Amino acid sequence: MMKRGFTLVEIMIVVAIVAILITLAVPGLLRSKVIANETAALGNLRTINNACQLYHNNEEKYPASLDVLAQTQPPYLDSILASGQKQSYQFIYTLVSNDQFTVNANPTSLGLLRGRYFYLDESGVIRFKNDGPAGPNDEIYR
């Protein structure tokens, strides 16, 4: 009577195939996560811009900080975004004058999961840079 089962060679081949499939799938999954974080950051920048514009229309000046936008009644921003950190991005709001502001969106993830850096000002134009904080002279995001 023969014993049925797998040989060591068969098990090693299956493990090798699974390992190859994992190495092919992981980079795609990581890139999808980066793209999702960037898309969320862009949406959050647009939300910040809209909130600042509404605040400016009502108060005739831009807010001193993102916190101000969350403390109004009704709030212009949710408290999480107003804290300056959301979905793997840090949002740095700077009031330049009563009629000017800037927002930088910098990725908080390191290595393969790091996305692009974004910049926004009162014009509503979003700019980006791949390797460091973006500014007013960087490429326009389309």
C-alpha positions as CSV (number, residue, x, y, z in Angstrom):
1,M,0.0,0.0,0.0
2,M,1.4,3.4,-1.1
3,K,1.2,6.5,1.1
4,R,-0.3,9.5,-0.7
5,G,1.1,13.0,-0.1
6,F,3.3,15.7,-1.4
7,T,7.0,15.3,-1.9
8,L,9.4,18.0,-0.6
9,V,10.2,19.1,-4.2
10,E,6.5,19.6,-5.0
11,I,6.0,21.7,-1.8
12,M,9.1,23.8,-2.7
13,I,7.8,24.4,-6.2
14,V,4.4,25.6,-4.9
15,V,6.1,27.9,-2.3
16,A,8.3,29.3,-5.1
17,I,5.3,30.0,-7.3
18,V,3.4,31.7,-4.5
19,A,6.5,33.8,-3.7
20,I,6.8,34.9,-7.4
21,L,3.1,35.9,-7.5
22,I,3.5,37.9,-4.3
23,T,6.5,39.8,-5.6
24,L,4.5,40.7,-8.8
25,A,1.4,41.8,-6.9
26,V,2.9,43.9,-4.0
27,P,4.4,46.8,-6.1
28,G,1.0,47.3,-7.8
29,L,-0.8,47.3,-4.4
30,L,1.7,49.8,-3.0
31,R,1.3,52.1,-6.0
32,S,-2.5,51.9,-5.7
33,K,-2.2,53.1,-2.1
34,V,0.1,56.0,-3.0
35,I,-2.4,57.1,-5.8
36,A,-5.3,56.8,-3.4
37,N,-3.5,59.0,-0.8
38,E,-2.6,61.6,-3.4
39,T,-6.2,61.7,-4.7
40,A,-7.4,62.2,-1.1
41,A,-4.8,64.9,-0.6
42,L,-6.0,66.7,-3.7
43,G,-9.6,66.5,-2.6
44,N,-8.6,67.8,0.9
45,L,-6.8,70.7,-0.7
46,R,-9.9,71.6,-2.8
47,T,-12.0,71.4,0.4
48,I,-9.5,73.7,2.2
49,N,-9.6,76.2,-0.7
50,N,-13.4,76.2,-0.8
51,A,-13.6,76.7,3.0
52,C,-11.1,79.6,2.8
53,Q,-13.0,81.2,0.0
54,L,-16.3,81.0,1.8
55,Y,-14.7,82.3,5.0
56,H,-13.2,85.2,3.0
57,N,-16.6,86.0,1.4
58,N,-18.2,86.2,4.9
59,E,-15.4,87.8,6.9
60,E,-13.5,89.8,4.2
61,K,-10.3,88.1,5.2
62,Y,-8.8,84.7,5.2
63,P,-8.7,82.7,8.4
64,A,-5.7,82.8,10.7
65,S,-5.5,79.0,10.8
66,L,-7.3,75.8,9.7
67,D,-8.6,75.5,13.3
68,V,-10.7,78.7,12.7
69,L,-12.5,77.0,9.9
70,A,-13.5,74.1,12.1
71,Q,-14.7,76.4,15.0
72,T,-17.2,78.4,13.0
73,Q,-20.9,77.7,13.1
74,P,-21.6,75.8,10.9
75,P,-18.0,74.6,10.5
76,Y,-16.3,75.0,7.1
77,L,-14.0,72.1,7.8
78,D,-14.1,68.9,9.8
79,S,-12.0,68.8,12.9
80,I,-9.7,66.1,11.5
81,L,-8.7,68.1,8.4
82,A,-8.4,71.2,10.5
83,S,-5.9,69.5,12.7
84,G,-3.5,69.5,9.7
85,Q,-3.1,65.8,9.3
86,K,-5.3,63.5,7.2
87,Q,-4.9,60.3,5.1
88,S,-1.0,60.2,5.1
89,Y,-0.6,63.9,4.4
90,Q,0.3,66.9,6.5
91,F,-1.4,70.1,5.6
92,I,0.5,73.3,6.5
93,Y,-1.6,76.4,6.2
94,T,0.1,79.9,6.2
95,L,-1.8,83.2,6.3
96,V,0.3,85.6,4.2
97,S,-2.0,88.6,4.5
98,N,-5.7,89.2,4.9
99,D,-6.0,88.5,1.2
100,Q,-3.4,85.8,0.7
101,F,-2.8,82.3,2.0
102,T,-0.8,79.2,1.1
103,V,-1.3,75.5,1.9
104,N,1.4,72.8,1.5
105,A,0.3,69.2,1.5
106,N,3.4,67.0,2.3
107,P,3.3,63.2,2.5
108,T,4.0,61.7,5.9
109,S,4.9,58.2,4.5
110,L,8.4,57.3,3.8
111,G,10.0,55.2,1.1
112,L,7.9,53.5,-1.5
113,L,4.6,54.8,0.0
114,R,5.6,58.5,-0.3
115,G,3.6,60.5,-2.8
116,R,4.0,63.8,-4.4
117,Y,4.1,67.2,-2.6
118,F,1.4,69.7,-3.3
119,Y,1.0,73.5,-3.0
120,L,-2.1,75.7,-3.1
121,D,-2.7,79.4,-2.7
122,E,-5.7,81.7,-2.8
123,S,-5.8,81.4,-6.6
124,G,-7.0,77.8,-6.3
125,V,-4.3,76.5,-8.6
126,I,-2.7,73.3,-7.3
127,R,1.0,72.8,-8.0
128,F,3.2,69.7,-7.3
129,K,6.7,68.5,-6.9
130,N,8.0,65.0,-6.6
131,D,11.0,65.4,-4.4
132,G,10.3,68.0,-1.8
133,P,7.8,70.7,-0.7
134,A,6.1,72.3,-3.6
135,G,5.9,76.1,-4.1
136,P,4.4,78.8,-6.3
137,N,6.8,78.2,-9.2
138,D,6.4,74.4,-9.5
139,E,4.4,72.5,-12.1
140,I,0.6,73.0,-12.2
141,Y,-1.4,69.8,-11.4
142,R,-3.9,69.1,-14.2
